[in-house]
Amino acid sequence: MSGVPLEQALVAADRAMAVESEAIAATRRAVRPALAEALRLLSGTRGRVVVSGLGKSGHIGSKIAATLASTGTPAFFVHSAEALHGDSGMVTPDDVTILISYSGETAEVCHFARMVLARGVPVIAMTGRPESTLATLAQVHLSIHVEREADPLGLAPTASTASTLALGDALAAGLMTLSGFGSDEFATFHPGGSLGRQLLGDGSLA
C-alpha cells in the first residue's frame, strides 16, 4: 500500500462518480439534435442492429447490443478486428450498424465502417470527435465527448464509457417506446432468474 489515507481515496471515488454524472448530462445535451435520426434509422431497419468496437468501447458495445436484444430490438456484437477476418459476413444489407470509437480513428473500426458502407449498410457512429474519420463516414454521429475522464490520472476510459453506456440505454428506451415493447414481451424475453419469477408471478419458466 502507498500509505495514502483512506479519506483521500474516498474523495477520489466520490469525484469519479461526480465526473461521470456530469459527463452523462453533457452527452444528453450533445446528442439531442441527432437522436431522432438515429432512432429513425434503428427502428426502420428490416434486419438487425450490429454493434462494434475495440477495447473498452467493445466491452460497452457488447452490453449495448445485449440490452437492445433483450428489449425487443434484434441486435448482436461483432468485434471490429474479427470483422476484418471474416466476421463481417454476419452483416446483411438489411442491417444497421452502431460503431464505437472515442477517438473516431481506430483503424479496425474505420475499416469496418467502410466495408459495411460499401454494402449499403447505414452507420451510426459514437465518437468523442465530430471531425474524426469515423464520424464523417457515418450517416449519424452521436457525440460521446467528455471534458475529462473520471480516474485520478484522467486517462482511463471511465467518464467516456459511462456516457456511451448511458447513450446505448437511451437508444434502447426510445426503441422500446417506438415498438410498443411492454411488460408481457419483456416477460417472454426474461423467463429465468429473479426477474423472470417477478414477471411471470409463479416462478415458472413457461
Secondary structure, 3 states (H helix, E strand, C coil): CCCCCHHHHHHHHHHHHHHHHHHHHHHHHHHHHHHHHHHHHHHHCCCCEEEEECHHHHHHHHHHHHHHHHCCCCEEEEEHHHHCCCHHHHCCCCCEEEEECCCCCCHHHHHHHHHHHHCCCCEEEEECCCCCHHHHHCCEEEECCCCCCCCCCCCCCCHHHHHHHHHHHHHHHHHHHHHCCCHHHHHHHCCCHHHHHHHHCCCCCC
